[in-house]
Amino acid sequence: MKEKWNFILYLVWFAYLILSAVLMFGHGFLLSRKTLSDVTECVPIDNFGCDGHENSTVKGYCNEEEKIRRILAVPGGPLACVPKQSRVVFLLVDALRYDFTEYDESIVKPLPYQNRLPVMREMLDRWPDSTRLYRFMADPPTTTLQRVKALATGSLPTFIDASSNFAAMELQEDNIIDQVTKNGGRAVLLGDDTWSRLLPKRWLRSHAMYSFHTWDLDTVDNEVDAKIYDELRRDDWNLLVAHYLGVDHAGHRYGPNHPEMTRKLDETNARLKKVISMLPSDVLLFVVGDHGMTENDSHEWTNSDGDHGGESKAERTAAFFAYRGAGLAGTGVDVMIGKEVQQTDLAPTLNAALGRPPPAPSLGHLLLPVLPETSKSHTLLHITNNLKQITQYMIRYGEESQQVSLDRLTHLINATREQLHKAASIETDDDLNNYAADVRALVDNVRNVFREVWVEFDSLSMLRALLLLLLAIFFNWLITEGIPMERLPNVFASTFVPTGLISMAVCIGVCYTAFYFKFLEDLEHAIILSTGLISASITCVLIIMHWDGIAQRWYEGRSQFYERFARAALAASAAVLVSNSYIIEEGATLAFLCMTVLGLMAWNIGNATALLYWIACGVAFAASRSYRGCREEQGDCWTAGAGVPTGQSSRPALVLGMGTVAAVVAICRRHVGWRGYCTVVAGLLACSHWATGYGSLGSPSRAKLLARAAWLVLAVMLALLWKREGRGATLPLMAGGLMLFVANTLVLGVSYAPAAVISLVLACLALNLVARLKSEGSTKFSLATRCNSSVACMWALLASYAFYGTGHHATLGHVRWAPAFHAGDPNYLDIGPPITASLVSLELFGTILAFGAAVPLLALWGQNGAARVGPRTQLAAVFSLCLKFMLCFAIRVFACAISATIHCRHLMIWGVFTPKLLFEAGACAAALLGAVLGATLVAWHLPTQHRSS
């Protein structure tokens, strides 16, 4: 029965077509901004003549002030290096939200994060001319990697960087560190290794530590403390960067409303006191947060989020504290406490303090109030350097990209040049203040223009990807809905699949050859496009060959109301993804659609048992409501177990999680044969892992050891799934589903384990409803009834709901990173990054993967299932259901791609539509992988049957 592996190969083929098209769309839609390799250069003052020109031959003597005035009178000249320099201590307190720095004596019962940094208020009261405190506004997305990139370059972050937040590549753009070191300056790094990964081999001394172990609140901070005070006593550096992580990790693990946050902020306060006391009066101290963290309206610490990555105000509003013992510049509104400043302004300001020009990609302006007091001419030189750098950037960007219209760019360049011509005429302090305000408004305008059009969409790649998705979905829908099931074994016993795969191999070979001889520039896109088109051509030929059977089936086919409604429900759930309001409330809508489809199926069955199943489904959906996640846009909302790791769960949550998991594995063991013993052992190890790590008296090391033992048992169970017994594929499928269930509970943690149990209960109830669907005719017609597209649509809707039912939402801020470390830190291994990515992906999409692997049970479950017919018909039924299920998720991801294309300039594109596209692509990949795994398990365990049978 050679066709059984052709069935599997075709499913893999279809999965490749969908995922490759999604990848192509992502390359076109999620492009990073155009990066330039330019580096800002400045000319030493001594190289200018008294006429203001570089390398001038004009003889004569002039002092520095006069020379700078002459330089200002030549607006088209090069940037001039400012001779006066300061040393800078740059303390980056990760996730230092602005309200953490506020001090209000009138608060009687402060929250754990309130009034914990009194040193800032003391300095503002005692030394107002030497201290500043601002709101430091970050641009989304607010994950650490692109925040560090933006701080270092002065540019705006790009959304696609979020996907590489934990695999930083070397920064290729001009930045503050390169500007310092290229002129003989020296920089020292302490703390987060994100800096050393982005900027390797730039440091005089580097004491960087791995930063992604979010459960570790103290190791990095303690190491920084052990080094920083010795560094402050030295004078061989120009810039000292110290990146503390404890506050951020406390937010991830506990949320802001927790005693651990109080402890970390108290440590920060004591640390700042000591640093300030040791700081020489001529050294600048900048204490900044790279982003904030989320917090819901509840003041109960167990419900606080403490995460970041999105664009809510709590995530974007960090703090900027500046101090210099010898005093700072600025007066009036510029020094107002709590004034909003942009994070893009840090790079040019920091470089100005160090006597260097702004980095080439910077779009910020100078924050004069946090710089030392200087003469008017030096201040003007700083400002004109800033204007010249931005002018150069706009000219170069216009040459490399057509993103900004020529008229608009010309207007902005002329405006900067006009301001440069005004610099030489500034005489009084009022003139200088007005001039600085005009320049600030101009730079803000430039930044806003680039922010509006920053992402340059590759429309051609996006359209090609949409075309490939449409072709794959349309022709495979014709195959599943048109070719009669009894013909499928003969179709796949033919040369159809081998011909298609050989054709794709030839396409790939031709593309590689053309690329080798430089006829092609983009090999990846050429392969995806050519294989997608040749696949569409081959499936089109297959449709034409079997058009008679397709037409006859459609002519004779009759569908019941519940079937039509299920298809319409899936189509509607995909179509309304163009609405941001629907995406925000999708969890509730999917629950309603699932209940309605299941209710119509129960009505079709028409007996009391079906009604009881439907009522039980309603109870399960109601129970899962308390575990559904809450987005920032949903306002006041409660989520069971939100942000609470196993060690900090309440005792009822621990008992509920352990009890439900133990009950499930104990009950199910009896129905899966000898493989059930592995499930019981893995489940008990998972419960022991939670119990051992619970509370302050728990043993984290023993808990991690038990988690590793559970994973070892699951690995053994996975191997045993492929042991043939000749009893069909139903028991291995059930065992595989239980294996994925236990694996999912391990990464979800004890707080969300009951949510996984609810998803399993819903799946079992739906399976029993499908097994009782009415049919009128022979066994094969009964099988066709159970394998129609309405059943696949129902199963896909349930799988999509399970994502929300286990506490997730399509936002970066809802990604839980703790599961990557429940069994230890995988990054100490050579294969650590893949393990981390796999565990986080399993936590996000594990339920969808399990639903995909269980799709064959829709055909095989119960007394009236496919087990009563021959192996060839069984496999055809399983193939048909798996392909329909995969099509459902392909349709959803296609709808998300269409929605992202339509809304590419929408206000909510990066906050709602793009995250939804990314998460839907991940869900689609999990569904395709699960369906292929389930179908492969069926093909492996089915006995061989010749075509004559």
SULGI-V659410 format. One line per field, one symbol per residue. ss: DSSP state (H for helix, E for strand, L for the rest). phi: phi as a letter, one per 20 degrees, with the letter a starting at -180 (. if undefined). psi: psi as a letter, one per 20 degrees, with the letter a starting at -180 (. if undefined). Layout:
BEGIN
ss = ???
phi = ???
psi = ???
END
This chain:
BEGIN
ss = LLHHHHHHHHHHHHHHHHHHHHHHHHHHHLLLLLLLLLLLLLELHHHELLLLLELLLLLLLLLHHHHHHHHHLLLLLLLELLLLLLEEEEEEELLLEHHHHLLLLLLLLLLLLLLLLHHHHHHHHHLLLLEEEEEEELLLLLLHHHHHHHHHHLLLLLHHHHHHLLLLLLLLLLLHHHHHHHLLLLEEEEEELHHHHHLLLLLLEEEEELLLLLLLLLHHHHHHHHHHHHHHHLLLLLEEEEEELHHHHHHHHLLLLLHHHHHHHHHHHHHHHHHHHHLLLLEEEEEELLLLLLLLLLLLHHHLLLLLLLLLHHHHEEEEEEELLLLLLLLHHHHLLLLEEELLHHHHHHHHHLLLLLLLLLLLLLLHHHLLLLLHHHHHHHHHHHHHHHHHHHHHHHHHLLLLLHHHHHHHHHHHHHHHHHHHHLLLHHHHHHHHHHHHHHHHHHHHHHHHLLLLLLHHHHHHHHHHHHHHHHHHHHHHHHLLHHHHHHHHHLLHHHHHHHHHHHHHHHHHHHHHLLLLLLHHHHHHHHHHHHHHHHHHHHHHHLHHHHHHHHHHLLLLHHHHHHHHHHHHHHHHHHLHHHHHLHHHHHHHHHHHHHHHHHHHHLLHHHHHHHHHHHHHHHHHHHHLLLLHHHLLLLLLLLLLLHHHLLHHHHHHHHHHHHHHHHHHHLLLHHHHHHHHHHHHHHHHHHHHLLLLLLLHHHHHHHHHHHHHHHHHHHHHLLLLLLLLLHHHHHHHHHHHHHHHHHHHLHHHHHHHHHHHHHHHHHHHHHHLLLLLLLHHHHHHHHLLHHHHHHHHHHHHHHHHHLLLLLLHHHLLLHHHHLLLLHHHLLLHHHHHHHHHHHHHHHHHHHHHHLLLHHHHLLLLLHHHLLHHHHHHHHHHHHHHHHHHHHHHHHHHHHHHHHLLLLLLHHHHHHHHHHHHHHHHHHHHHHHHHHHHHHHHHLLLLLLLL
phi = .fffefgfffffgfgfgffffffffffeedffffedefcfdcdggfeeefendflfefepdbfffffffffffdfefffdfffeccecddedegmfffffefccffffdffgdeldcffffffffecfedccbcfdeeeffdefgfffgfffdmdefdfffffdfdbfdffeefbfffffffdnfcccdcogfgffffcfmddfbccecgdeefeeecgfffffffdffffffececdcddcdedgffffffednfebgffgffffffffffgffffefffededddcdeadbfaeffeeffdeemdbpecffffeeddcdcbbgeocenbmffdffnfecefffffffffffemdffggefcddfegfddffcfgfffffgffgffffffgfffffffebefegfffffffffffffffffgfefcefffffffffffffffgfgffffffdfeefeffffffffffffffffffffffedfgffeggfgeeeegfgffffffffgfffffffffemecddfffffffffffffffffffffffdfffffffffefcdefffffffffffffefeffdfffgfdfgffffffffffffffffffmcfffffffffffffffffgfdffceffemfbdcfmfmdfgfdfffgffffffffffffffffgfdcmfffffffffffffffgfffefmfefdgfffffffffffffffffffffeefcmdndfffffffffffffffffefnffdgfffffffffffffgffffdffbcqfffffffffdffffffgfffffffggffdndbecffefeeggfcfdoeffeefdggffgffffffffdfffgffffeggffeefnfefffedfgffgffffgffffffffgffffffffffffffdfdfgefeecffgfffffffffffffffffffffffffefffcffff
psi = mhihhhgghhgggggggghhhhggghhhhlqrroqqjqppqqpqhhiqrijjqqlqipqrpqrgghghhhhhinhjrrqppphpqqqpooooopknqgihiqpoiiognqrhjqkimihghghhghmhijqqpqpnpqpqqkqggigggghhhjaqrqhhhhhkhkmprppirqrhghhghikjrpqpppcpjhghhhmqkipgppmqqpijniioihggghhghhhhhhhhirkjqhpopooqiggghhggghrhmqhhhgghhgggghghggghhipqhjppopoqqhrbqqpaiqjphijqfjrrhbkqhhhioaqopqpphjqrrqrchhjppjqpqqhiigghgghghjkqrqqgjpkrrpnhijqqprrgghghggghggggghggghghhhhhqkgpqgggggggghghhghhhhgijpgrhgggghghgggghghhggghghhhkgpopnhgggggghgggggggghhghghigpqhihghhgiiajgghgghhgghgggggggghhhjkiqhngghggggghgghghgghggggghkhghgggghgiqpqrghghhgghgggghghjiiphhgghkhghghgggghgghghghhhgkrhghggggghggggghhihiiprprhiicoqpppjpjorgijqqghhggggggggggghgghhiijbhihhhggggghhgghggghjprhjrnhghghghghhghgghgghghihjopijjaigghggghghghgghghghhrhhjghhhggggggggggghghijpqqnbrghhgghgijrhhghgghhggghhhghikjrqmqhijpoihhijhjroiiiqhkgghgghgghhhhgjhhggghghjghhhhiprhjaiiirrhghghggggggghgghhghhgghghhggghggkijqhjghhggghggghhgggggggggggggghhgghhipqppqhh.
END
